Amino acid sequence: METYCAAFLAGPFIPRTVIELGLPSLHRALEPGGWVFLAIYRAAPDELSQALLDLRVARSGGYDWTPASAGKLLADNGFQNTVEIEIATPAMLIAGQKT
């Protein structure tokens, strides 16, 4: 079986159940030391903006992950060294490493 050093999941566009069911296989497909990167949207600065962001995610078919819920999901599936990575978009990455 081939192994990979990194994988990317676009959280706002993938249903929660698909990510939850796929992570064990993804973990097996990564080489030791490999990373998974789960993109999520940052929390919006105000209530209206957050409601619009939630609507965007719902219409895109994804799930509105928080950094805490995304990190827990990765940890629960065997990923360690979980970190939050800020990028220059409305999104951020939650990364976990296969050790």
DSSP file (Angstrom, degrees, kcal/mol; ACC not computed):
  #  RESIDUE AA STRUCTURE BP1 BP2  ACC     N-H-->O    O-->H-N    N-H-->O    O-->H-N    TCO  KAPPA ALPHA  PHI   PSI    X-CA   Y-CA   Z-CA
    1    1 A M              0   0    0      0, 0.0     2,-0.1     0, 0.0     0, 0.0   0.000 360.0 360.0 360.0 136.0    0.0    0.0    0.0
    2    2 A E        -     0   0    0     29,-0.0     2,-0.3     1,-0.0     0, 0.0  -0.427 360.0-153.4 -71.0 149.9    1.3    3.5   -0.8
    3    3 A T        -     0   0    0     -2,-0.1     2,-0.3    27,-0.0    27,-0.2  -0.895   2.5-147.8-123.3 159.4    1.7    5.9    2.0
    4    4 A Y  E     -a   30   0A   0     25,-2.2    27,-3.0    -2,-0.3    30,-0.1  -0.869  15.1-144.4-126.1 155.5    1.6    9.7    1.9
    5    5 A C  E    S+     0   0A   0     -2,-0.3    30,-2.2     1,-0.2     2,-0.3   0.631  84.2  13.2 -94.0 -15.5    3.4   12.4    3.9
    6    6 A A  E     -a   35   0A   0     28,-0.2     2,-0.3     2,-0.0    -1,-0.2  -0.994  56.3-168.0-157.7 153.5    0.4   14.8    4.0
    7    7 A A  E     -a   36   0A   0     28,-1.6    30,-2.8    -2,-0.3     2,-0.4  -0.992  10.5-151.1-143.6 147.2   -3.3   15.0    3.4
    8    8 A F  E     -a   37   0A   0     -2,-0.3     2,-0.4    28,-0.2    30,-0.2  -0.970   6.8-169.5-123.0 133.9   -5.7   18.0    3.1
    9    9 A L  E     -a   38   0A   0     28,-2.9    30,-3.0    -2,-0.4     2,-1.5  -0.990  18.4-144.6-123.0 125.9   -9.4   18.0    4.0
   10   10 A A  E >>  -a   39   0A   0     -2,-0.4     3,-2.3     1,-0.2     4,-0.5  -0.656  21.3-172.8 -88.4  82.7  -11.6   21.0    3.1
   11   11 A G  G >4 S+     0   0    0     -2,-1.5    52,-1.2    28,-0.9     3,-1.0   0.790  75.5  59.1 -50.1 -41.7  -13.8   20.9    6.2
   12   12 A P  G 34 S+     0   0    0      0, 0.0    50,-1.0     0, 0.0    -1,-0.3   0.636 113.7  39.5 -66.8  -9.8  -16.3   23.5    5.2
   13   13 A F  G <4 S+     0   0    0     -3,-2.3    -2,-0.2    48,-0.2    49,-0.1   0.375 102.7  74.8-119.7   2.1  -17.2   21.5    2.1
   14   14 A I  S << S-     0   0    0     -3,-1.0    49,-0.4    -4,-0.5    47,-0.1  -0.970  85.1-112.2-119.7 128.6  -17.2   17.9    3.4
   15   15 A P     >  -     0   0    0      0, 0.0     4,-1.9     0, 0.0     3,-0.5  -0.237  26.0-119.6 -57.9 146.2  -20.0   16.5    5.5
   16   16 A R  H  > S+     0   0    0      1,-0.2     4,-2.9     2,-0.2     5,-0.2   0.894 112.0  53.6 -53.7 -45.5  -19.0   15.7    9.1
   17   17 A T  H  > S+     0   0    0      1,-0.2     4,-2.6     2,-0.2    -1,-0.2   0.856 105.8  53.5 -63.7 -34.1  -19.9   12.0    8.8
   18   18 A V  H  > S+     0   0    0     -3,-0.5     4,-2.0     2,-0.2    -1,-0.2   0.928 112.1  44.4 -65.9 -44.2  -17.7   11.7    5.8
   19   19 A I  H  X S+     0   0    0     -4,-1.9     4,-1.8     2,-0.2    -2,-0.2   0.938 114.3  49.5 -64.6 -45.8  -14.7   13.1    7.6
   20   20 A E  H  < S+     0   0    0     -4,-2.9    -2,-0.2     1,-0.2    -1,-0.2   0.908 115.6  42.8 -60.8 -42.8  -15.4   11.1   10.7
   21   21 A L  H  < S+     0   0    0     -4,-2.6     4,-0.4    -5,-0.2    -1,-0.2   0.807 116.5  48.2 -74.0 -28.8  -15.7    7.8    8.7
   22   22 A G  H  X S+     0   0    0     -4,-2.0     4,-2.4    -5,-0.2     3,-0.2   0.708  89.5  79.9 -85.9 -20.7  -12.7    8.6    6.5
   23   23 A L  H  X S+     0   0    0     -4,-1.8     4,-2.8     1,-0.2     5,-0.2   0.869  88.2  55.0 -61.3 -39.0  -10.1    9.6    9.2
   24   24 A P  H  > S+     0   0    0      0, 0.0     4,-1.9     0, 0.0    -1,-0.2   0.929 112.4  44.2 -59.8 -41.7   -9.2    6.1   10.2
   25   25 A S  H  > S+     0   0    0     -4,-0.4     4,-1.8    -3,-0.2    -2,-0.2   0.895 113.0  51.6 -66.9 -39.4   -8.3    5.1    6.6
   26   26 A L  H  X S+     0   0    0     -4,-2.4     4,-1.0     2,-0.2    -1,-0.2   0.902 107.3  53.2 -62.9 -41.0   -6.5    8.4    6.2
   27   27 A H  H >< S+     0   0    0     -4,-2.8     3,-0.7     1,-0.2    -1,-0.2   0.920 109.9  47.8 -60.0 -44.2   -4.5    7.7    9.3
   28   28 A R  H 3< S+     0   0    0     -4,-1.9    -1,-0.2     1,-0.2    -2,-0.2   0.839 108.8  55.1 -65.4 -32.2   -3.5    4.3    7.9
   29   29 A A  H 3< S+     0   0    0     -4,-1.8   -25,-2.2    -5,-0.1     2,-0.3   0.655  92.3  87.5 -78.5 -15.4   -2.5    5.9    4.6
   30   30 A L  E << S-a    4   0A   0     -4,-1.0   -25,-0.2    -3,-0.7     3,-0.1  -0.632  79.0-124.4 -86.2 142.6   -0.1    8.4    6.1
   31   31 A E  E >   -     0   0A   0    -27,-3.0     3,-2.8    -2,-0.3    67,-0.3  -0.433  47.5 -77.2 -73.8 157.4    3.5    7.5    6.7
   32   32 A P  E 3  S+     0   0A   0      0, 0.0    67,-0.2     0, 0.0    -1,-0.1  -0.356 126.4  25.1 -56.0 132.8    4.8    7.8   10.3
   33   33 A G  E 3  S+     0   0A   0     65,-3.6    66,-0.1     1,-0.3    -2,-0.1   0.319  94.7 137.5  90.4  -7.0    5.5   11.5   10.8
   34   34 A G  E <   -     0   0A   0     -3,-2.8    64,-3.1    64,-0.2     2,-0.4  -0.287  43.5-136.8 -71.7 158.7    2.9   12.5    8.2
   35   35 A W  E     -aB   6  97A   0    -30,-2.2   -28,-1.6    62,-0.2     2,-0.4  -0.895   9.1-154.2-120.8 145.2    0.4   15.3    8.7
   36   36 A V  E     -aB   7  96A   0     60,-2.6    60,-2.0    -2,-0.4     2,-0.5  -0.959  12.9-158.0-110.8 138.2   -3.3   15.8    8.1
   37   37 A F  E     -aB   8  95A   0    -30,-2.8   -28,-2.9    -2,-0.4     2,-0.7  -0.969   4.3-167.4-119.7 116.4   -4.5   19.4    7.6
   38   38 A L  E     -aB   9  94A   0     56,-2.9    56,-2.4    -2,-0.5     2,-0.3  -0.911  13.0-147.8-105.7 113.1   -8.2   20.1    8.2
   39   39 A A  E     +aB  10  93A   0    -30,-3.0   -28,-0.9    -2,-0.7     2,-0.3  -0.638  25.4 166.9 -81.0 134.5   -9.3   23.5    6.9
   40   40 A I  E     - B   0  92A   0     52,-2.7    52,-2.9    -2,-0.3     2,-0.3  -0.940  37.8-102.0-137.8 160.8  -12.0   25.2    8.9
   41   41 A Y  E     - B   0  91A   0     -2,-0.3    50,-0.3    50,-0.3     2,-0.1  -0.659  36.6-118.4 -82.6 142.6  -13.4   28.7    8.9
   42   42 A R        -     0   0    0     48,-2.7     2,-0.1    -2,-0.3    -1,-0.1  -0.401  42.5 -88.0 -67.9 154.2  -12.3   31.1   11.7
   43   43 A A        -     0   0    0      1,-0.1    -1,-0.1    -2,-0.1     7,-0.0  -0.408  48.6-114.1 -61.9 141.4  -15.1   32.3   14.0
   44   44 A A        -     0   0    0      2,-0.1     6,-0.1     1,-0.1    -1,-0.1  -0.404  18.6-119.0 -77.5 157.2  -16.6   35.5   12.7
   45   45 A P  S    S+     0   0    0      0, 0.0     2,-0.3     0, 0.0    -1,-0.1   0.668  89.6  23.8 -75.1 -16.2  -16.2   38.8   14.6
   46   46 A D  S  > S-     0   0    0      1,-0.1     4,-2.2     0, 0.0     5,-0.2  -0.926  84.2-101.9-145.8 169.8  -19.9   39.4   15.2
   47   47 A E  H  > S+     0   0    0     -2,-0.3     4,-2.3     1,-0.2     5,-0.2   0.890 117.3  47.3 -62.8 -44.7  -23.2   37.5   15.5
   48   48 A L  H  > S+     0   0    0      2,-0.2     4,-2.3     1,-0.2    -1,-0.2   0.935 112.6  49.2 -64.2 -45.8  -24.5   38.4   12.1
   49   49 A S  H  > S+     0   0    0      1,-0.2     4,-2.2     2,-0.2    -1,-0.2   0.886 111.1  50.9 -60.9 -38.2  -21.3   37.6   10.3
   50   50 A Q  H  X S+     0   0    0     -4,-2.2     4,-2.8     2,-0.2    -1,-0.2   0.900 108.2  51.7 -66.6 -40.4  -21.2   34.2   12.2
   51   51 A A  H  X S+     0   0    0     -4,-2.3     4,-2.0     1,-0.2    -2,-0.2   0.906 111.6  47.2 -62.2 -41.0  -24.8   33.5   11.1
   52   52 A L  H  X S+     0   0    0     -4,-2.3     4,-2.3     2,-0.2    -1,-0.2   0.880 111.9  50.3 -67.6 -37.7  -23.9   34.2    7.5
   53   53 A L  H  X S+     0   0    0     -4,-2.2     4,-2.4     2,-0.2    -2,-0.2   0.918 109.4  50.9 -65.0 -43.8  -20.8   32.0    7.8
   54   54 A D  H  X S+     0   0    0     -4,-2.8     4,-2.5     1,-0.2    -2,-0.2   0.895 110.6  49.8 -59.6 -40.5  -22.8   29.2    9.3
   55   55 A L  H  X S+     0   0    0     -4,-2.0     4,-2.7     2,-0.2     5,-0.2   0.910 108.8  52.0 -64.6 -42.8  -25.2   29.5    6.4
   56   56 A R  H  X S+     0   0    0     -4,-2.3     4,-1.3     2,-0.2    -2,-0.2   0.920 111.9  46.2 -59.3 -44.7  -22.4   29.4    3.9
   57   57 A V  H  X>S+     0   0    0     -4,-2.4     5,-1.8     2,-0.2     4,-0.6   0.928 112.8  49.6 -65.3 -44.6  -21.0   26.2    5.5
   58   58 A A  H ><5S+     0   0    0     -4,-2.5     3,-0.9     1,-0.2    -2,-0.2   0.910 111.7  48.2 -60.9 -42.7  -24.4   24.6    5.6
   59   59 A R  H 3<5S+     0   0    0     -4,-2.7    -1,-0.2     1,-0.2    -2,-0.2   0.744 108.6  55.3 -70.7 -22.4  -25.1   25.4    1.9
   60   60 A S  H 3<5S-     0   0    0     -4,-1.3    -1,-0.2    -3,-0.3    -2,-0.2   0.556 115.1-116.3 -85.9  -8.9  -21.7   24.0    1.0
   61   61 A G  T <<5S+     0   0    0     -3,-0.9   -48,-0.2    -4,-0.6    -3,-0.2   0.523  75.8 114.4  89.6   5.4  -22.5   20.7    2.6
   62   62 A G      < -     0   0    0     -5,-1.8     2,-0.4   -50,-1.0   -46,-0.2  -0.006  64.8-104.2 -95.1-159.9  -19.8   20.9    5.3
   63   63 A Y        -     0   0    0    -52,-1.2     2,-1.8   -49,-0.4   -49,-0.1  -0.976  24.3-119.6-131.8 142.9  -19.7   21.2    9.0
   64   64 A D        -     0   0    0     -2,-0.4     2,-0.1   -24,-0.1   -24,-0.1  -0.563  41.9-172.4 -85.8  78.1  -19.0   24.2   11.1
   65   65 A W        -     0   0    0     -2,-1.8   -24,-0.2     4,-0.1     3,-0.0  -0.366  12.7-149.4 -68.7 146.7  -16.0   22.9   13.0
   66   66 A T     >  -     0   0    0      1,-0.1     4,-2.6    -2,-0.1     5,-0.3  -0.751  31.6-108.4-102.3 162.5  -14.4   24.9   15.8
   67   67 A P  H  > S+     0   0    0      0, 0.0     4,-2.4     0, 0.0     5,-0.2   0.906 121.3  49.3 -56.8 -39.2  -10.7   24.6   16.5
   68   68 A A  H  > S+     0   0    0      2,-0.2     4,-2.3     1,-0.2     5,-0.2   0.928 112.7  45.0 -66.6 -45.0  -11.5   22.6   19.7
   69   69 A S  H  > S+     0   0    0      2,-0.2     4,-2.1     1,-0.2    -1,-0.2   0.882 115.2  48.1 -69.5 -36.1  -13.9   20.2   18.0
   70   70 A A  H  X S+     0   0    0     -4,-2.6     4,-2.2     2,-0.2    -1,-0.2   0.915 112.4  48.8 -68.1 -42.7  -11.5   19.7   15.0
   71   71 A G  H  X S+     0   0    0     -4,-2.4     4,-2.5    -5,-0.3    -2,-0.2   0.899 111.6  49.5 -63.2 -40.6   -8.5   19.1   17.3
   72   72 A K  H  X S+     0   0    0     -4,-2.3     4,-3.0     2,-0.2    -1,-0.2   0.911 108.8  53.1 -64.6 -42.6  -10.5   16.6   19.4
   73   73 A L  H  X S+     0   0    0     -4,-2.1     4,-0.8     2,-0.2    -2,-0.2   0.926 111.4  45.7 -58.9 -45.6  -11.6   14.7   16.2
   74   74 A L  H ><>S+     0   0    0     -4,-2.2     5,-2.4     1,-0.2     3,-0.8   0.931 114.1  48.2 -64.0 -44.7   -8.0   14.4   15.1
   75   75 A A  H ><5S+     0   0    0     -4,-2.5     3,-1.7     1,-0.2    -2,-0.2   0.901 107.3  55.7 -62.1 -41.3   -6.8   13.3   18.5
   76   76 A D  H 3<5S+     0   0    0     -4,-3.0    -1,-0.2     1,-0.3    -2,-0.2   0.698 106.9  52.7 -65.0 -18.1   -9.6   10.8   18.8
   77   77 A N  T <<5S-     0   0    0     -3,-0.8    -1,-0.3    -4,-0.8    -2,-0.2   0.106 128.8 -91.2-106.8  20.8   -8.4    9.2   15.5
   78   78 A G  T < 5S+     0   0    0     -3,-1.7    21,-0.5     1,-0.3     2,-0.3   0.489  80.5 135.7  91.4   3.9   -4.8    8.8   16.6
   79   79 A F      < -     0   0    0     -5,-2.4    -1,-0.3    -6,-0.2    19,-0.2  -0.677  31.0-172.7 -87.2 141.3   -3.3   12.1   15.4
   80   80 A Q  E     +C   97   0A   0     17,-3.3    17,-3.5    -2,-0.3     3,-0.1  -0.646  55.8  45.3-122.7 178.9   -0.9   13.8   17.9
   81   81 A N  E    S-     0   0A   0     -2,-0.2    -1,-0.2    15,-0.2     2,-0.1   0.856  75.2-168.1  54.3  39.1    0.9   17.2   18.1
   82   82 A T  E     +     0   0A   0     -3,-0.2     2,-0.3    14,-0.1    14,-0.2  -0.360   9.6 177.0 -64.3 132.8   -2.3   19.0   17.0
   83   83 A V  E     -C   95   0A   0     12,-2.2    12,-2.8    -3,-0.1     2,-0.5  -0.955  29.9-127.5-136.4 154.4   -1.7   22.6   16.1
   84   84 A E  E     -C   94   0A   0     -2,-0.3     2,-0.5    10,-0.2    10,-0.2  -0.889  24.5-162.1 -99.8 131.8   -3.7   25.5   14.8
   85   85 A I  E     -C   93   0A   0      8,-3.3     8,-2.7    -2,-0.5     2,-0.4  -0.963   7.8-146.0-120.5 119.2   -2.2   27.2   11.8
   86   86 A E  E     -C   92   0A   0     -2,-0.5     2,-0.3     6,-0.2     6,-0.2  -0.661  20.4-177.3 -81.5 134.8   -3.3   30.7   10.8
   87   87 A I        -     0   0    0      4,-0.7     2,-2.1    -2,-0.4    -2,-0.0  -0.882  41.2 -98.0-128.1 163.8   -3.4   31.4    7.1
   88   88 A A  S    S+     0   0    0     -2,-0.3     4,-0.1     2,-0.1    -2,-0.0  -0.282  96.0  72.4 -83.6  54.8   -4.2   34.6    5.2
   89   89 A T  S    S-     0   0    0     -2,-2.1    -2,-0.2     2,-0.6     0, 0.0  -0.858 102.2 -88.7-146.0 179.3   -7.8   33.8    4.4
   90   90 A P  S    S+     0   0    0      0, 0.0   -48,-2.7     0, 0.0     2,-0.2   0.560 108.1  75.6 -71.2  -4.3  -11.0   33.5    6.4
   91   91 A A  E     -B   41   0A   0    -50,-0.3    -4,-0.7   -52,-0.0    -2,-0.6  -0.526  62.2-164.5-100.7 169.6  -10.0   29.9    7.0
   92   92 A M  E     -BC  40  86A   0    -52,-2.9   -52,-2.7    -2,-0.2     2,-0.4  -0.929  19.0-119.4-142.6 167.1   -7.4   28.3    9.3
   93   93 A L  E     -BC  39  85A   0     -8,-2.7    -8,-3.3    -2,-0.3     2,-0.6  -0.908   9.7-159.5-113.3 138.8   -5.9   24.8    9.4
   94   94 A I  E     -BC  38  84A   0    -56,-2.4   -56,-2.9    -2,-0.4     2,-0.4  -0.983  23.7-167.0-110.5 120.0   -6.0   22.3   12.2
   95   95 A A  E     -BC  37  83A   0    -12,-2.8   -12,-2.2    -2,-0.6     2,-0.3  -0.854  12.8-177.5-114.8 143.7   -3.1   19.9   11.8
   96   96 A G  E     -B   36   0A   0    -60,-2.0   -60,-2.6    -2,-0.4     2,-0.4  -0.990  16.1-138.7-137.8 147.6   -2.4   16.6   13.4
   97   97 A Q  E     -BC  35  80A   0    -17,-3.5   -17,-3.3    -2,-0.3     2,-0.6  -0.852   9.8-133.8-112.0 139.9    0.6   14.3   13.0
   98   98 A K              0   0    0    -64,-3.1   -65,-3.6    -2,-0.4   -64,-0.2  -0.803 360.0 360.0 -85.0 122.3    0.7   10.5   12.7
   99   99 A T              0   0    0     -2,-0.6    -1,-0.1   -21,-0.5   -20,-0.1   0.427 360.0 360.0-106.0 360.0    3.5    9.4   15.1
